[in-house]
Amino acid sequence: MVGDGHRRAGTPLRAAQDEAGVPPGVWKGRGLAALGLTAGDVVTERQAELLLGEGRHPDADRIERELLAQGKSPAQARRATVLGRPIEHNRSPKTDKAKERTPWLAFDLTFRPPPTAHLAWALMDDRHRQVLELCDDIARDKTLAWMEGSVAEIRSKASGKRRDRVKDGLVVAVFRHYESRATESRPLLHAHAVVSIRARRPHDGKWGNLSADSLMTHIVAADTLYTLYFMEEVSARLGWAWEPREVTPGRRPVMDIAGIDRRLIGWQSTRRQQIEDALPVLTAKYEERQGHAPGERAAYALACQAADQTRSPKRNELLSLTELRKRWRTSAIRAFGACTIYRLAERARAAAAAVWAQVRPVVDVALAAASVVAVVYVMRGAFARHHLLAEARRHLSYVLRGRPHQPGLDERIVQTVVDDYTRPASRRMMTADLRALYPRDTDDQAVLRPLTRKRTAPLYERARLAAGALSARVHAVRRSERLGSRARPHTVAVPGASRSRPHPSRPDRKAARGQEQQQGTDVAALEQTRATIEAAAKMAAKLQDGVRQRAAAPGPAPQPAPAPSPPPHTQQPGVQQTPGRTPTGGVA
């Protein structure tokens, strides 16, 4: 609530926030109406102590005074202000000895824009700073609204097995911060959204606890949605474009503002450099202890350990935002020159024009579905719907580069994946249906299967290769449809190969999407291949007869001539050739 500073005992919250240079917190969420609060109201110290510290009504003091004036006892007045289960009742009922349990009263969700947005916010003028803060507010509010309407669930029974949607919405206290934890202050625009665990049930209107599982499992999907909304707001208000940047080879790229000097990212990322300096020491100790190099999960755990070890204590020096911006600009100008800093906005606009001239922001649902299912399947094997939703939103970020997306397009992509490319893996998980991904395409199987098992390459690199293979298959199917051919040009029919049929659990949905029209039969492909071979054999026989007749005719001996080779694109009428094969069936 006071940023990265410490509040001295007896100092009021508002005074401590002014001293720390951070704005006061504000209330957000549709659930405020049930408490008599309004979105945008300042979060007072007493309100936060009551709701987020004790699980009581934010105006509990006023309510208790009114009830006591009506003749209620102090216990009755206090109980009337408690939302849900009182925290003093958190005792284990199954043990003889009372055992206190730490009450969980809120979630801290952190919203942070992409790295280059921090730089533009810190180093540009006040107009750009205010616009970027507005974009952050809008993207955060839209993401919280999605979590209220589609994610948040409340327990309806003591066992927690039954869960329903919340009646009103969430109660959230938002606190904005301006800088990072680094010893040397660096710009880091971010906000902490403290979500109260208390919410009202839909059937009786009583207060209960939110399901932690529902919120935690959708954290990544919420993060990708926030990034997508933030990119769209920035592009619409400032005219900037976005481009992917690979931070670690073989890992997911991040989206950055096009035209921002990449050297500034290194100037900003002091925490990352601290972690990278400590990581080799921890990796060497792991190899000495285990006898082998760490895998992907172990490497991630070592990175987390390096982050914890290098985490510096919070700074004692507290500065206002104006003073911080002066210090940041002075440091950046000293490191990279005044021309680089003062022309950031101009270069961002020029780079955006180049991006829009090269990138066509059009979303193809079929290609998006193929890319999403390939990436999620390779990286996870078995997955749930929220995994597909997060990857669909990443795909929209990469394709649109900040252009607005149609509402519900991410859900439409996910539904296409679920309908056409998945099968149940367990009661709660699903996996890719390989027969739906490549029903009879032996070429695709030869390409895609090794990619999923190429253990030498990073996981995300294998996922992108698999996505490229499936996207190429979708393009080939469409090309064959445009040519009016029932057989796919890239398919090589294998005599005696067993036919793969659509998954029996989805015949209606596949028929509705016209899969029967897109796929030719193996018998038809085999007959066309036989016709091609017979035509090539007849052509070769005619050529050989001509050679014999010229050799038997009287006259001078013929000079050696090069072996005849038919043009690669000639074709007999009514016969379709298989691309990549010679008219003689591959025999010279």
C-alpha positions as CSV (number, residue, x, y, z in Angstrom):
1,M,0.0,0.0,0.0
2,V,3.0,2.3,0.4
3,G,5.0,1.0,-2.6
4,D,8.5,-0.2,-1.8
5,G,8.9,1.9,1.2
6,H,8.4,1.4,4.9
7,R,5.8,3.3,6.9
8,R,6.9,4.5,10.3
9,A,4.7,3.7,13.3
10,G,2.0,6.3,13.8
11,T,2.2,7.7,10.2
12,P,-1.2,7.9,8.5
13,L,-1.5,5.8,5.3
14,R,-2.2,8.8,3.0
15,A,0.9,10.7,4.4
16,A,3.0,7.6,3.9
17,Q,1.8,7.2,0.3
18,D,2.6,10.9,-0.4
19,E,6.1,10.4,1.1
20,A,6.7,7.2,-0.9
21,G,5.5,8.9,-4.2
22,V,2.8,6.4,-5.0
23,P,-0.9,7.2,-5.5
24,P,-3.5,5.9,-3.1
25,G,-5.3,2.6,-3.8
26,V,-8.7,2.6,-5.5
27,W,-11.6,0.2,-5.3
28,K,-12.6,-1.8,-8.4
29,G,-15.1,-4.6,-9.2
30,R,-18.8,-5.2,-9.6
31,G,-19.0,-6.6,-6.1
32,L,-18.6,-3.1,-4.5
33,A,-22.3,-2.4,-4.9
34,A,-23.1,-5.1,-2.3
35,L,-20.8,-3.3,0.2
36,G,-22.1,0.3,-0.5
37,L,-18.8,1.3,-2.2
38,T,-18.2,2.9,-5.6
39,A,-15.6,2.0,-8.2
40,G,-12.8,4.6,-8.0
41,D,-13.2,5.4,-4.3
42,V,-9.9,5.7,-2.4
43,V,-9.0,2.7,-0.3
44,T,-8.6,3.9,3.3
45,E,-6.4,2.3,5.9
46,R,-9.3,1.2,8.0
47,Q,-11.3,-0.3,5.1
48,A,-8.3,-2.4,4.0
49,E,-7.7,-3.5,7.6
50,L,-11.3,-4.6,8.0
51,L,-11.9,-6.3,4.6
52,L,-8.5,-7.6,3.7
53,G,-7.2,-8.2,7.2
54,E,-10.3,-9.5,9.1
55,G,-12.8,-10.5,6.4
56,R,-15.4,-7.9,7.7
57,H,-17.4,-5.2,6.0
58,P,-15.3,-2.2,5.1
59,D,-17.7,0.1,7.1
60,A,-18.0,-2.3,10.0
61,D,-17.3,0.5,12.6
62,R,-20.4,2.5,11.4
63,I,-22.6,-0.6,11.3
64,E,-21.6,-1.7,14.8
65,R,-22.4,1.7,16.2
66,E,-25.8,1.6,14.6
67,L,-26.6,-1.9,15.9
68,L,-25.4,-1.0,19.4
69,A,-27.7,2.0,19.4
70,Q,-30.5,-0.3,18.5
71,G,-29.9,-2.4,21.6
72,K,-27.8,-5.3,20.1
73,S,-25.0,-6.9,22.1
74,P,-21.4,-6.3,21.1
75,A,-21.1,-9.9,20.0
76,Q,-24.2,-9.6,17.8
77,A,-23.0,-6.3,16.4
78,R,-19.6,-7.8,15.5
79,R,-21.1,-10.9,14.0
80,A,-23.4,-8.8,11.7
81,T,-20.3,-7.2,10.2
82,V,-18.5,-10.4,9.4
83,L,-18.6,-11.5,5.7
84,G,-18.8,-15.3,5.6
85,R,-16.9,-17.4,8.1
86,P,-15.2,-15.5,11.0
87,I,-11.4,-15.8,11.0
88,E,-11.5,-16.7,14.7
89,H,-13.4,-19.9,13.8
90,N,-10.5,-21.2,11.7
91,R,-9.9,-24.3,13.9
92,S,-9.5,-27.9,12.8
93,P,-12.6,-29.8,13.9
94,K,-11.0,-33.2,13.5
95,T,-8.4,-32.9,16.2
96,D,-8.8,-32.8,20.0
97,K,-6.3,-30.0,20.3
98,A,-7.5,-26.7,18.8
99,K,-5.2,-25.9,15.9
100,E,-5.1,-22.5,14.4
101,R,-5.1,-22.1,10.6
102,T,-3.9,-19.1,8.9
103,P,-6.9,-17.4,7.1
104,W,-6.5,-16.7,3.4
105,L,-8.4,-13.4,2.8
106,A,-7.1,-12.1,-0.5
107,F,-5.2,-12.8,-3.8
108,D,-2.5,-10.4,-5.0
109,L,-2.6,-10.3,-8.8
110,T,0.1,-8.2,-10.5
111,F,-0.5,-6.5,-13.8
112,R,2.6,-5.4,-15.7
113,P,2.9,-4.1,-19.3
114,P,5.6,-5.4,-21.7
115,P,9.2,-4.2,-21.1
116,T,9.4,-1.5,-23.7
117,A,6.2,0.1,-22.4
118,H,8.0,0.8,-19.2
119,L,10.7,2.6,-21.1
120,A,8.3,4.7,-23.1
121,W,6.4,5.5,-20.0
122,A,9.5,6.6,-18.1
123,L,11.5,8.4,-20.7
124,M,8.9,10.2,-22.9
125,D,7.0,13.3,-22.1
126,D,4.0,13.6,-19.8
127,R,1.4,13.2,-22.5
128,H,2.7,9.8,-23.5
129,R,3.1,8.9,-19.8
130,Q,-0.6,9.7,-19.1
131,V,-1.8,7.8,-22.2
132,L,0.2,4.7,-21.3
133,E,-1.2,4.8,-17.7
134,L,-4.7,5.1,-19.2
135,C,-4.0,2.0,-21.4
136,D,-2.9,0.1,-18.4
137,D,-6.0,1.0,-16.5
138,I,-8.3,0.0,-19.3
139,A,-6.5,-3.3,-20.0
140,R,-6.5,-4.2,-16.3
141,D,-10.2,-3.3,-15.8
142,K,-11.2,-5.4,-18.8
143,T,-9.2,-8.4,-17.6
144,L,-10.7,-8.2,-14.1
145,A,-14.2,-8.0,-15.7
146,W,-13.4,-11.2,-17.7
147,M,-12.3,-12.9,-14.5
148,E,-15.5,-11.8,-12.7
149,G,-17.8,-13.0,-15.4
150,S,-16.0,-16.2,-16.7
151,V,-13.6,-17.4,-14.1
152,A,-14.6,-16.5,-10.5
153,E,-16.5,-19.3,-8.7
154,I,-17.7,-19.6,-5.1
155,R,-18.0,-22.6,-2.9
156,S,-21.6,-23.5,-2.2
157,K,-21.0,-26.4,0.3
158,A,-18.7,-27.0,3.2
159,S,-16.8,-29.6,1.2
160,G,-16.3,-27.2,-1.7
161,K,-17.3,-29.7,-4.3
162,R,-20.2,-27.6,-5.6
163,R,-19.1,-24.3,-7.1
164,D,-21.3,-21.6,-8.7
165,R,-20.7,-18.2,-10.3
166,V,-20.5,-15.3,-7.9
167,K,-23.7,-13.3,-7.7
168,D,-22.4,-9.7,-7.9
169,G,-18.7,-9.9,-8.8
170,L,-15.3,-9.3,-7.2
171,V,-14.1,-6.7,-4.7
172,V,-10.7,-5.5,-5.7
173,A,-8.3,-2.9,-4.2
174,V,-5.8,-1.7,-6.8
175,F,-2.4,-0.2,-5.9
176,R,-0.1,1.3,-8.6
177,H,3.7,1.2,-8.3
178,Y,6.3,2.9,-10.4
179,E,9.7,1.2,-9.8
180,S,11.4,-2.1,-9.4
181,R,13.1,-3.7,-6.4
182,A,16.6,-3.1,-7.7
183,T,19.1,-1.3,-5.6
184,E,19.3,1.3,-8.3
185,S,15.8,2.4,-9.1
186,R,14.5,1.3,-12.5
187,P,11.2,2.1,-14.1
188,L,8.6,-0.7,-13.7
189,L,5.0,0.4,-14.2
190,H,2.8,-2.2,-12.6
191,A,-0.3,-2.5,-10.4
192,H,-1.2,-4.9,-7.5
193,A,-4.8,-5.9,-7.7
194,V,-5.7,-7.3,-4.2
195,V,-8.8,-9.4,-4.7
196,S,-10.9,-10.1,-1.6
197,I,-11.7,-13.8,-1.2
198,R,-15.2,-12.8,0.1
199,A,-18.1,-12.9,-2.4
200,R,-21.8,-13.6,-2.4
201,R,-23.4,-16.9,-3.4
202,P,-26.0,-16.6,-6.2
203,H,-28.8,-18.8,-4.7
204,D,-29.1,-17.3,-1.2
205,G,-27.0,-14.1,-1.4
206,K,-24.9,-15.1,1.6
207,W,-21.2,-14.4,1.8
208,G,-18.6,-17.1,1.2
209,N,-15.1,-17.8,-0.1
210,L,-14.0,-17.7,-3.7
211,S,-12.5,-20.9,-5.1
212,A,-8.8,-20.5,-5.2
213,D,-8.4,-23.2,-7.8
214,S,-10.6,-21.4,-10.3
215,L,-8.6,-18.2,-10.1
216,M,-5.1,-19.7,-10.0
217,T,-5.6,-22.0,-13.0
218,H,-6.6,-19.0,-15.2
219,I,-3.7,-16.8,-14.1
220,V,-1.8,-17.3,-17.4
221,A,-4.9,-16.9,-19.5
222,A,-5.6,-13.6,-17.6
223,D,-2.0,-12.4,-18.2
224,T,-2.2,-13.0,-21.9
225,L,-5.6,-11.3,-22.1
226,Y,-4.2,-8.2,-20.3
227,T,-1.2,-8.0,-22.7
228,L,-3.6,-8.3,-25.7
229,Y,-5.8,-5.5,-24.4
230,F,-2.9,-3.3,-23.5
231,M,-1.3,-3.7,-27.0
232,E,-4.6,-2.8,-28.6
233,E,-5.1,0.3,-26.5
234,V,-1.6,1.6,-27.2
235,S,-1.9,1.0,-30.9
236,A,-5.3,2.7,-31.1
237,R,-4.3,5.8,-29.0
238,L,-0.6,6.3,-30.0
239,G,-0.5,4.6,-33.4
240,W,2.4,2.3,-32.4
241,A,2.9,-1.3,-33.6
242,W,4.3,-4.3,-31.8
243,E,6.9,-7.0,-32.8
244,P,8.1,-10.2,-31.1
245,R,11.5,-10.2,-29.5
246,E,13.3,-13.5,-28.5
247,V,14.8,-13.1,-25.1
248,T,16.1,-16.6,-24.7
249,P,16.8,-18.7,-27.8
250,G,14.2,-21.4,-28.1
251,R,11.8,-19.9,-25.6
252,R,8.7,-17.8,-26.1
253,P,9.2,-14.3,-27.4
254,V,7.9,-11.2,-25.8
255,M,6.0,-8.4,-27.6
256,D,7.8,-5.1,-27.7
257,I,7.0,-1.7,-29.1
258,A,8.5,-1.5,-32.6
259,G,11.2,1.2,-32.9
260,I,12.3,1.3,-29.2
261,D,16.1,0.9,-29.0
262,R,16.9,-2.6,-27.7
263,R,19.9,-1.3,-25.7
264,L,17.5,0.5,-23.4
265,I,16.1,-2.9,-22.3
266,G,19.5,-3.9,-21.0
267,W,19.8,-0.6,-19.2
268,Q,16.5,-1.3,-17.5
269,S,16.9,-5.1,-16.7
270,T,19.3,-4.9,-13.8
271,R,17.4,-7.7,-11.9
272,R,17.7,-10.0,-14.9
273,Q,21.4,-9.4,-15.0
274,Q,21.7,-10.2,-11.3
275,I,19.9,-13.5,-11.8
276,E,22.0,-14.4,-14.8
277,D,25.2,-13.7,-12.8
278,A,24.0,-16.0,-9.9
279,L,22.6,-18.8,-12.1
280,P,25.9,-20.4,-13.3
281,V,27.1,-20.9,-9.7
282,L,23.8,-22.7,-8.8
283,T,24.0,-24.7,-12.0
284,A,27.5,-25.9,-11.3
285,K,26.6,-27.0,-7.8
286,Y,23.6,-28.9,-9.2
287,E,25.8,-30.7,-11.8
288,E,28.3,-31.6,-9.1
289,R,25.6,-32.9,-6.8
290,Q,23.4,-34.8,-9.4
291,G,26.1,-35.8,-11.9
292,H,24.3,-34.4,-15.0
293,A,23.1,-31.1,-16.4
294,P,19.7,-29.8,-15.2
295,G,16.6,-30.4,-17.3
296,E,13.9,-27.9,-18.1
297,R,12.1,-28.2,-14.8
298,A,15.3,-28.2,-12.8
299,A,16.6,-25.2,-14.7
300,Y,13.4,-23.3,-13.9
301,A,13.7,-24.2,-10.2
302,L,17.3,-23.0,-10.2
303,A,16.3,-19.7,-11.9
304,C,13.7,-19.2,-9.1
305,Q,16.3,-19.9,-6.5
306,A,18.7,-17.4,-8.1
307,A,15.9,-14.8,-8.1
308,D,15.3,-15.3,-4.4
309,Q,19.0,-15.2,-3.5
310,T,19.6,-11.9,-5.4
311,R,16.4,-10.2,-4.2
312,S,17.5,-7.0,-2.6
313,P,15.8,-5.4,0.4
314,K,13.4,-2.6,-0.4
315,R,14.9,0.8,-0.7
316,N,14.8,3.3,2.1
317,E,15.1,6.3,-0.3
318,L,11.7,7.5,-1.3
319,L,11.2,9.8,-4.3
320,S,8.2,11.2,-6.1
321,L,7.4,10.2,-9.7
322,T,8.6,13.5,-11.0
323,E,12.0,13.1,-9.3
324,L,12.2,9.5,-10.5
325,R,11.5,10.4,-14.1
326,K,14.2,13.1,-14.0
327,R,16.7,10.6,-12.6
328,W,15.8,8.0,-15.2
329,R,16.0,10.4,-18.1
330,T,19.4,11.7,-16.9
331,S,20.8,8.2,-16.5
332,A,19.5,7.1,-20.0
333,I,20.9,10.2,-21.7
334,R,24.2,9.7,-20.0
335,A,24.3,6.1,-21.2
336,F,22.9,6.4,-24.8
337,G,22.8,10.1,-25.8
338,A,20.1,12.7,-25.9
339,C,19.2,12.0,-29.5
340,T,18.3,8.4,-28.7
341,I,16.0,9.4,-25.8
342,Y,14.3,12.5,-27.3
343,R,13.5,10.7,-30.6
344,L,11.8,7.6,-29.0
345,A,8.3,8.6,-30.0
346,E,9.3,9.6,-33.5
347,R,11.1,6.3,-34.2
348,A,8.2,4.3,-32.8
349,R,5.8,6.0,-35.2
350,A,8.2,5.4,-38.1
351,A,8.7,1.7,-37.2
352,A,4.9,1.3,-36.9
353,A,4.4,2.5,-40.5
354,A,7.0,-0.2,-41.6
355,V,5.3,-2.9,-39.6
356,W,1.8,-2.1,-40.9
357,A,3.2,-2.1,-44.5
358,Q,4.7,-5.6,-44.1
359,V,2.2,-7.3,-41.7
360,R,-1.4,-8.0,-42.7
361,P,-3.4,-8.2,-39.4
362,V,-5.9,-10.9,-40.5
363,V,-6.8,-13.8,-38.3
364,D,-7.4,-17.2,-40.0
365,V,-9.4,-19.3,-37.5
366,A,-8.4,-22.6,-39.1
367,L,-4.6,-21.7,-39.2
368,A,-4.9,-20.3,-35.6
369,A,-6.5,-23.5,-34.4
370,A,-3.8,-25.7,-36.0
371,S,-1.0,-23.5,-34.5
372,V,-2.6,-23.5,-31.0
373,V,-3.2,-27.2,-30.8
374,A,0.3,-28.0,-32.0
375,V,2.0,-25.7,-29.6
376,V,0.0,-26.8,-26.6
377,Y,0.2,-30.5,-27.5
378,V,3.9,-30.5,-27.9
379,M,4.6,-28.5,-24.7
380,R,2.1,-30.2,-22.4
381,G,0.8,-33.5,-23.9
382,A,-2.4,-33.4,-21.9
383,F,-4.0,-30.0,-21.4
384,A,-7.2,-28.2,-20.3
385,R,-9.3,-25.5,-21.9
386,H,-7.5,-22.6,-20.2
387,H,-4.2,-23.8,-21.7
388,L,-5.7,-23.4,-25.2
389,L,-7.2,-20.1,-24.3
390,A,-3.9,-18.6,-23.2
391,E,-2.1,-19.9,-26.4
392,A,-5.0,-18.5,-28.6
393,R,-4.5,-15.1,-27.0
394,R,-0.7,-15.3,-27.6
395,H,-1.5,-16.2,-31.2
396,L,-3.7,-13.1,-31.6
397,S,-1.0,-10.9,-30.1
398,Y,1.6,-12.2,-32.6
399,V,-0.7,-11.9,-35.6
400,L,-2.5,-8.6,-35.0
401,R,0.5,-6.7,-33.6
402,G,-1.9,-4.3,-31.7
403,R,-4.8,-4.2,-34.1
404,P,-8.2,-4.8,-32.3
405,H,-9.6,-8.3,-32.3
406,Q,-13.2,-9.3,-32.7
407,P,-14.8,-10.0,-29.3
408,G,-15.0,-13.7,-28.7
409,L,-12.5,-14.6,-31.3
410,D,-10.2,-16.3,-28.8
411,E,-13.1,-18.5,-27.6
412,R,-13.9,-19.3,-31.2
413,I,-10.4,-20.5,-31.9
414,V,-10.5,-22.6,-28.7
415,Q,-13.8,-24.1,-29.6
416,T,-12.5,-25.0,-33.1
417,V,-9.6,-26.8,-31.5
418,V,-11.8,-28.7,-29.1
419,D,-14.3,-29.7,-31.8
420,D,-11.8,-30.8,-34.5
421,Y,-8.4,-31.7,-33.0
422,T,-8.8,-33.1,-29.5
423,R,-10.0,-36.2,-27.7
424,P,-10.5,-36.9,-24.0
425,A,-7.3,-37.9,-22.1
426,S,-8.9,-38.1,-18.6
427,R,-11.9,-36.8,-16.8
428,R,-10.6,-33.2,-16.7
429,M,-7.9,-33.2,-19.4
430,M,-7.8,-33.7,-23.1
431,T,-5.1,-34.2,-25.7
432,A,-4.6,-33.8,-29.4
433,D,-6.4,-36.3,-31.7
434,L,-3.6,-37.3,-34.1
435,R,-6.0,-38.9,-36.5
436,A,-7.8,-35.6,-36.8
437,L,-4.6,-33.7,-37.3
438,Y,-3.4,-35.9,-40.2
439,P,-6.1,-38.5,-41.1
440,R,-4.2,-40.1,-44.1
441,D,-1.3,-37.8,-44.7
442,T,1.7,-40.0,-44.4
443,D,4.0,-37.0,-45.2
444,D,2.7,-35.0,-42.3
445,Q,3.1,-38.0,-40.0
446,A,6.7,-38.3,-41.1
447,V,7.3,-34.6,-40.4
448,L,5.3,-34.0,-37.3
449,R,6.0,-37.0,-35.2
450,P,9.8,-36.6,-35.1
451,L,9.4,-32.9,-34.2
452,T,7.5,-33.9,-31.0
453,R,10.3,-36.2,-30.1
454,K,13.3,-34.1,-31.0
455,R,14.7,-33.9,-27.5
456,T,17.8,-31.9,-28.4
457,A,15.8,-28.8,-29.4
458,P,14.1,-26.6,-26.8
459,L,10.5,-27.4,-26.1
460,Y,9.0,-24.2,-27.6
461,E,11.2,-24.6,-30.7
462,R,9.7,-28.1,-31.3
463,A,6.3,-26.7,-30.7
464,R,6.7,-24.0,-33.4
465,L,8.1,-26.5,-35.9
466,A,5.0,-28.7,-35.3
467,A,2.8,-25.7,-35.7
468,G,4.5,-24.9,-39.0
469,A,4.0,-28.4,-40.3
470,L,0.3,-28.4,-39.5
471,S,-0.2,-25.0,-41.0
472,A,1.5,-26.2,-44.2
473,R,-1.0,-29.1,-44.3
474,V,-4.0,-26.7,-44.0
475,H,-2.6,-24.6,-46.9
476,A,-2.2,-27.8,-49.0
477,V,-5.7,-28.9,-48.3
478,R,-7.0,-25.5,-49.4
479,R,-4.9,-25.5,-52.5
480,S,-6.3,-28.8,-53.5
481,E,-9.8,-27.5,-53.0
482,R,-9.1,-24.5,-55.2
483,L,-7.7,-26.8,-58.0
484,G,-10.9,-28.9,-57.8
485,S,-8.9,-32.0,-57.0
486,R,-10.3,-34.6,-54.7
487,A,-6.8,-36.0,-53.9
488,R,-4.3,-33.8,-52.1
489,P,-1.4,-32.8,-54.2
490,H,1.1,-33.4,-51.4
491,T,-0.2,-36.9,-50.5
492,V,1.5,-40.0,-51.7
493,A,-0.9,-43.0,-51.7
494,V,0.5,-46.1,-50.0
495,P,-1.0,-49.3,-51.3
496,G,-2.5,-51.4,-48.5
497,A,-2.4,-48.6,-46.0
498,S,-5.2,-48.7,-43.5
499,R,-7.7,-45.9,-43.7
500,S,-8.1,-43.6,-40.7
501,R,-11.6,-42.7,-39.8
502,P,-12.8,-39.6,-37.9
503,H,-13.1,-40.0,-34.2
504,P,-16.4,-41.7,-33.4
505,S,-17.3,-39.2,-30.7
506,R,-17.5,-36.2,-33.1
507,P,-19.1,-37.4,-36.4
508,D,-21.7,-34.7,-36.6
509,R,-19.3,-31.8,-36.0
510,K,-16.8,-33.1,-38.5
511,A,-19.5,-33.6,-41.1
512,A,-20.8,-30.1,-40.4
513,R,-17.3,-28.7,-41.2
514,G,-17.2,-30.5,-44.6
515,Q,-14.4,-32.9,-43.8
516,E,-15.8,-35.5,-46.3
517,Q,-15.4,-32.9,-49.1
518,Q,-11.9,-32.0,-48.1
519,Q,-10.5,-35.6,-48.1
520,G,-10.2,-37.8,-51.1
521,T,-10.4,-41.6,-50.8
522,D,-7.3,-43.8,-50.9
523,V,-8.8,-45.8,-53.8
524,A,-9.1,-42.7,-56.0
525,A,-5.5,-41.7,-55.3
526,L,-4.3,-45.2,-56.0
527,E,-6.2,-45.3,-59.4
528,Q,-4.7,-41.9,-60.4
529,T,-1.2,-43.1,-59.5
530,R,-1.7,-46.3,-61.6
531,A,-3.0,-44.2,-64.6
532,T,0.1,-41.9,-64.3
533,I,2.5,-44.9,-64.3
534,E,0.7,-46.5,-67.3
535,A,0.9,-43.3,-69.3
536,A,4.5,-42.9,-68.5
537,A,5.2,-46.5,-69.5
538,K,3.5,-46.0,-72.9
539,M,5.5,-42.8,-73.5
540,A,8.8,-44.6,-72.7
541,A,7.8,-47.5,-75.1
542,K,7.2,-45.1,-78.0
543,L,10.5,-43.5,-77.4
544,Q,12.3,-46.8,-77.5
545,D,10.5,-47.9,-80.7
546,G,11.7,-44.7,-82.4
547,V,15.2,-45.3,-81.3
548,R,15.1,-48.9,-82.8
549,Q,13.7,-47.7,-86.1
550,R,16.4,-45.0,-86.6
551,A,19.1,-47.6,-85.8
552,A,17.7,-50.1,-88.4
553,A,17.4,-47.5,-91.2
554,P,20.3,-47.4,-93.8
555,G,22.7,-44.5,-93.7
556,P,25.4,-43.1,-91.5
557,A,25.6,-44.2,-87.9
558,P,23.7,-41.9,-85.7
559,Q,25.6,-39.7,-83.2
560,P,25.0,-40.3,-79.6
561,A,22.2,-38.2,-78.2
562,P,21.4,-37.4,-74.6
563,A,18.7,-39.5,-73.0
564,P,15.3,-38.1,-73.5
565,S,13.7,-36.5,-70.4
566,P,10.1,-35.5,-70.6
567,P,9.2,-32.0,-69.5
568,P,8.4,-32.0,-65.7
569,H,5.1,-30.2,-66.1
570,T,3.6,-32.1,-69.1
571,Q,0.6,-34.2,-68.4
572,Q,-1.6,-36.6,-70.4
573,P,-5.2,-35.5,-70.9
574,G,-7.4,-36.9,-68.1
575,V,-4.4,-38.1,-66.0
576,Q,-3.3,-36.3,-62.9
577,Q,0.4,-36.6,-62.0
578,T,1.7,-36.8,-58.5
579,P,4.0,-33.9,-57.7
580,G,7.6,-34.7,-57.0
581,R,7.6,-37.9,-59.3
582,T,8.8,-38.4,-62.8
583,P,6.4,-39.8,-65.5
584,T,8.2,-43.1,-65.3
585,G,7.3,-43.5,-61.6
586,G,10.7,-42.4,-60.4
587,V,12.8,-44.8,-62.6
588,A,15.2,-43.1,-65.0
